[in-house]
């Protein structure tokens, strides 16, 4: 076990005990699976998911996803994306809106995640909203995008840019990161 309930609560004091109980085992398993296994990596990862998920409160983006409808850069205009979304009575932006503890967004990310994790999150995106899928997809994204290595070098702002595309929530992310580094003594 990499982290305990106590550590998680110290880093995310707003997280409910119920959510900590739901996520502690899946988070530990996902961090082990994707080598988020040093204090610096764990601190950066937990700080990012703390912000992205509202301290484990949200595993699905609150907005409708309509802002992603015409995002070619997310793969939401590809014929396969359109076919899947329409088959489920949806549009691509809404079907492939942010899910998981890092708010994985867009057809291309869902496709890559589906292949990497061996789950059908293309047709069943709700799988990324469940504790195991939410934790594994976040850890996969973190590892797959080189964030373990950036965390090793304390390049937290670069991690934020890769996850968010910008620096939204920078003050809160930085506060979570500082707290996580303190709690994990790194």
C-alpha positions in Angstrom: 0.0 0.0 0.0 1.5 3.3 -1.1 -0.9 5.6 0.7 -3.3 5.3 3.7 -6.7 6.8 4.3 -5.0 9.2 6.7 -2.6 10.4 4.1 -5.4 10.8 1.6 -7.5 12.8 4.1 -4.5 15.0 5.0 -3.9 15.9 1.4 -7.6 16.3 0.6 -9.3 17.4 3.8 -12.5 18.1 1.9 -12.9 14.5 0.7 -15.6 12.6 2.5 -14.8 9.5 4.4 -17.2 7.6 2.1 -15.2 8.7 -0.9 -11.9 8.0 0.7 -13.1 4.5 1.5 -14.3 4.0 -2.1 -11.0 5.2 -3.7 -8.2 4.1 -1.3 -7.8 0.6 -2.7 -8.3 1.4 -6.4 -5.9 4.4 -6.1 -3.2 2.3 -4.5 -3.7 -0.5 -7.1 -3.6 2.0 -10.0 -0.5 3.8 -8.7 1.3 0.5 -8.4 0.2 -0.6 -11.9 1.5 2.6 -13.4 4.6 3.1 -11.3 3.4 6.2 -9.5 5.4 4.8 -6.6 7.7 7.5 -5.2 6.8 10.3 -2.9 7.3 12.9 -5.7 5.2 11.0 -8.2 2.5 10.3 -5.6 2.5 14.0 -4.5 2.1 15.3 -8.1 -0.5 12.7 -9.0 -2.7 13.2 -5.9 -2.5 17.0 -6.2 -3.7 16.8 -9.8 -6.6 14.4 -9.1 -7.5 16.4 -6.0 -8.2 19.4 -8.1 -9.6 17.6 -11.1 -12.1 15.6 -9.1 -13.0 18.1 -6.4 -11.3 16.0 -3.8 -12.7 12.7 -5.1 -16.2 14.1 -5.4 -16.5 14.1 -9.2 -15.6 11.4 -11.6 -17.6 13.0 -14.5 -17.3 16.5 -15.7 -20.1 18.7 -14.4 -20.7 20.5 -17.7 -22.6 18.9 -20.6 -19.6 18.4 -22.8 -21.2 20.5 -25.6 -17.9 22.6 -25.7 -16.2 19.5 -27.1 -18.6 18.9 -30.0 -16.5 20.2 -32.8 -13.0 19.5 -31.3 -11.0 17.9 -34.0 -8.0 17.9 -31.7 -9.8 15.5 -29.4 -10.9 13.2 -32.2 -14.5 14.0 -31.8 -15.2 14.5 -35.5 -13.8 11.1 -36.5 -16.4 8.8 -38.2 -15.9 6.1 -35.5 -16.6 8.7 -32.7 -19.7 9.9 -34.5 -21.0 6.4 -35.1 -20.5 5.4 -31.4 -22.1 8.5 -30.0 -25.0 8.5 -32.4 -25.6 4.7 -31.7 -26.1 5.7 -28.0 -28.4 8.7 -28.9 -25.7 11.2 -28.1 -23.2 13.6 -29.6 -19.5 13.2 -29.5 -18.9 16.1 -27.1 -21.4 14.8 -24.6 -20.5 11.1 -25.0 -16.8 11.7 -24.6 -16.8 14.5 -22.0 -14.4 14.4 -19.1 -14.5 11.2 -17.0 -12.3 9.7 -14.3 -10.2 11.4 -11.6 -8.3 13.3 -14.3 -11.3 14.0 -16.4 -10.2 12.1 -19.5 -11.8 13.9 -22.5 -12.4 13.2 -26.1 -12.6 10.2 -28.4 -8.9 9.9 -29.0 -8.2 9.7 -25.3 -11.1 7.3 -24.7 -9.8 5.1 -27.5 -6.2 5.0 -26.2 -7.4 4.4 -22.7 -9.8 1.6 -23.8 -6.9 -0.2 -25.6 -4.4 0.4 -22.7 -6.7 -0.8 -19.9 -8.6 -3.5 -21.8 -12.0 -2.0 -21.1 -14.7 -0.8 -23.5 -15.0 2.8 -22.3 -15.9 3.8 -25.8 -19.3 2.2 -25.6 -19.5 2.2 -21.8 -17.9 5.5 -20.7 -19.5 5.1 -17.2 -16.8 2.6 -16.5 -14.4 5.5 -16.1 -16.7 7.0 -13.5 -16.5 4.0 -11.2 -13.7 4.0 -8.6 -11.5 1.4 -10.3 -11.9 2.8 -13.8 -11.6 6.4 -12.6 -8.4 5.6 -10.7 -6.8 3.4 -13.5 -7.6 5.9 -16.2 -6.1 8.7 -14.2 -2.9 6.8 -13.4 -2.7 5.5 -17.0 -2.9 9.1 -18.4 -0.4 10.3 -15.8 2.1 7.6 -16.8 1.4 7.5 -20.5 2.0 11.3 -20.9 5.4 11.2 -19.2 4.2 12.8 -16.0 6.0 10.3 -13.7 9.3 11.7 -15.2 8.2 15.3 -14.8 7.2 14.6 -11.2 10.6 13.2 -10.6 12.0 16.5 -11.7 9.5 18.6 -9.7 8.0 20.0 -12.9 4.6 20.3 -11.5 3.5 23.2 -13.7 4.3 21.2 -16.8 2.2 18.3 -15.4 -0.7 20.8 -15.0 -0.3 22.0 -18.6 -0.4 18.5 -20.0 -3.4 17.5 -17.9 -5.4 20.7 -18.3 -4.2 22.2 -21.5 -3.5 25.4 -19.6 -3.2 26.4 -16.0 -6.8 26.5 -14.8 -7.0 26.1 -11.1 -3.3 26.7 -10.7 -3.5 28.2 -7.2 -5.5 25.2 -5.9 -3.3 22.7 -7.7 -0.2 24.3 -6.2 -1.8 24.2 -2.7 -2.6 20.5 -3.0 0.9 19.9 -4.3 2.5 21.7 -1.4 0.4 19.8 1.1 1.1 16.5 -0.6 4.8 17.1 -0.6 4.6 18.1 3.1 2.6 15.0 4.1 4.8 12.7 2.0 8.0 14.3 3.3 9.4 15.1 -0.2 
